Amino acid sequence: MCTATLQKIGCCGFPDGMNRYFRQFKVAEVQTTFYDLPRIETARNWRRKAPKGFEFTVKAWQGITHPPTMPTWRRTRTKVSPDKQECYGFFRPTEEVFEAWNQTREMCEALEASVCLMQCPARFDVSEANLSNMRRFFSEIDRGGITMAWEPRGPTWTGELTESLCRELNLILCVDPFAKPIPTFEEVIYLRLHGKPPGERLYHYRYSDEDLKLLKAWIQSLNPERRIYCLFNNITMREDAKRFIAMIQSGSASSLDYPSADP
């Protein structure tokens, strides 16, 4: 059996603070960019503070994917006038959405981020309008060499359809492996672990040792040439990610060479 080398294990965000996080992990998905994009100089300062070899990924600003009527906009400082409500979200081919991407790309560049995640709400279902928006958006933007990960939600996005769309638009499909099978058609694997289903346990779930052993087995069954990101996004993300790193290091001949974690 082929054994894939886990390259990047970390968290969505910086639990317990950025400085402590840098001592424990080698990758983080920046979450704050989804709600409000910080100043470019702030991002550059984060990059300077991070140790050599540390990798950022970025969650794209919600102006690209989420209409202002959605609850997630309650946490943003950006004010959208009523006459502009239809200009944001759902990859709409508008000046506002394309500018939202340009600003997100600048943030990725400041952080030297390798991956940008586009997370869609469940309301973004399979429709001709949404498919058309995606095709136009991803064909017209300047990606700047950034790998684009896409996390669709909702039951209408089937495996066959999402795989076909990812191939067409040069996207990597982001999944929670406890909810959907890990894609096997991609060279880059981007996993986000939100807490084991069922839904009422999401985010508040603490992964058991058996869960992590299962996750390890799934990943080790993949092609060893794959670049794999495994990012925890639950209440106990820091502890679970540290436990998973320890599990991988203790049972794998190819150590991840992570820094010693603080207690």
N, C-alpha and C positions, 0 to 999 in steps of 0.2 A: 504493500500500500504506500502511495506517495504521502509524504508528510510535508505540508505547507509550513513555511516559516512565518510565524506571526511577527510582523514588523512593527505595528503600532497599536498599543493598547492605552486607552485613556478615558477621559470624561467629556461630556458636553457641558462646558463651563469650567469654572475654577473653584471647586468646593474648598473651603478653608483658606482661600486667598491664593493669588498668583505666585507669590514668592515661594510659599511652601509647596505649591503644586509643581513648580519647576524642579524641585529637589526629588520629586517622586515619579514623575512621568516624562515621557518624551514626545507626547502629542496631546493637543487639546482642540476641540471644536469650539470656536468662539461663538457664543450664543447671543451676546448683547447686540450684535450687529443685526439680528432679526428685528429687534424692536426699534433701535435707533443706531444709526451709524455714528461712531465716535469721530472726533477730529482726526485727520490723517496723522498729525503729529503725535497724537495719543497712541495710535497704532504703531507708529515707528518707534516710540518709546518702549512699547511692549516687546517689539522685536529686539531692541537693544538689550533689554533686561533678560531676555530668554537665553539660556545657555546654548553653546554651539551644538548644532545637531537637533535642537528642538524644532518640532514641526507644528505649525498652526494649520487648521482648516477653518473655513468660514461659513456660517449659515447666512444665506443671502437675506437682504432686507425684505421685509414682508410687502413692501410696495410693489414688488414684482409678482408675488404669488397670492396675496390675500387682499380682497376688497376692504376699504375702510369701514364697512358696516360690520366686520367681524370682531369678536370680543378681543382678539389679540391687539387691536389698535388702541385699546384703552391704556396700554402701557407705553405708548409712544408719545414723544413730544411734538411730533409732526402734526400740524393741523391742516386738514383738507376741507376746503369749502364745499358746500352741498353741490354746487354745479360741477365739481371735479370728482365726485364720488365714483363715477364710472370710468375714470381714467387710470385707476390703479388696480392691480391684482389680476390673477388668471392669465398672466403672460400677454395681456392685451397689447396690440401693436400701437401703442400711443407714445407720444413724446415723453410723458411722465414715467412710463415703465422702462423705456430705453435709458432714460437718465438715471433711474433707480439702479439699473444694472451698471452703468458707467461708474457710479459712485461705489457700488459694491466691488467692482473690479479694482478700483483704486485702493480700496481697503485691503483686498487680497494681495495686491502688489506691495503695499506698505508692510504687510506681515510676512511677505514671501510665502504665502499660502499655496499649497499644491492642489487643494480641492476646495471647490465651492459647492455647498449643498443647497438645492432648491427644494424646500419642503412645501407640499401643497396641502390645503385643507381638504377634509372629506367632501365638502361641497363642490370641489373641483372634480366633477365626474367625467365620464366618457361622453362627449358630445362633439358634434361636428365643429362647433364654434371653438371649443377648448382645444381640440386637436389642431385646428387651423392656426390658433394663436400660438401654440407650442412650436409648430413647424416654422412659422414666420419669425418668432422670437429667436430661436436657436440658430436659424440660418442667417440672421442679419447681425447679431451682436458680434463684437470683437471679444473673443474669449481670452485673449492675451496669454495663450498657452496653459490656461488653468483647466484642470480636469473638472467636468461638471457632473455632480451627483444629483439624482432626482429621487425624491421620496414621495410617491403618490399615496394617497389614503382613500379609503372607501372601497366598497365591494365591487365596483364596476371595472376596476383596473385588474384584468386577469393576467396571468403569467405570460401567455402567448402574446397578448396585445402589448404589454409593457416591454417585453423583450424585443419585439419587432420595432417599437418606437425608439427604444434606446439604440438599437443598431442603426436605424435611419438617421437619428439626430446626434449620434456620437455622445451618448450619455451613459453613465454607469448607474445602475438601479440600486438604490439604497433600501435595505430591508431590515426589519427586526427578525432575526433568525428563529425566534420562538413563536413568531406569528406567520412568517412566510418562508418558503425554502430559499436558501442562499443561491443567488444566480451563479450559474456555472459557465456562462458564455462570455464573461468579462475577465480582463487581465487585472483589473483593480476591483477589489471587493470592499464595500463600505457598509459596515454594520452599525446600527444604532439600537441599543438595547434599552427599551422603555419600561421594562418590568414584565414578568411573565404573564401572559393572558390567563384567565379572562380579564375583561376590561376594567372591572372595578378594582383590580389589584395593580393596575398599571401605575408606574411611578413610585408607588408606596411599597412595592415588592422588594424584598431582599433575596438575592439569588442564593440558592442552596449549593452545597458542594456538588450535589448530583447534577444540578443545572449546569454548573461550570464545567464539569466533566463531559457532559453532553455537548456543550458548546465547543470544547476543545476537540472532541472527536469529529464533529462536523467540519471544523476548520482544517484539521489534519488530513481529512479525506480529499481536500482540494489539491489541484495542481501546485507543486512546490514553487513554481515561477510566479505565482500570484502575489501582488502587493495587497496586503490586508490591513484594513483599519477596523478596529473593534472599540467602539465608543459607548460607554455606559451613560444612561440618561435617566436614572431613577434616584430616589431619595438617598439611598446608600451607595451612590455611584463610586465615591472615592474608595470605600472599603471593599466593594465588590471588584473593582478594577485591580486593586492591589492584590487581592486574593487570587484573581485570575492570573496575574503576572507571576506570582509565586508558584502557582500550579504549573504553568508552562515551563518556568525555569527549572523546577525540580524534576520534571519528567521528560525534558527534551534535551537532546545532545546539542542542539543549536540554540544557545542561550540568547536572550534578547539584549543582554548587557545593559539592563536598566540601572539607574542610580539606586543606591540603598534608600529605601523608603523610611521616613520618620514614623515613629509609632503613632 
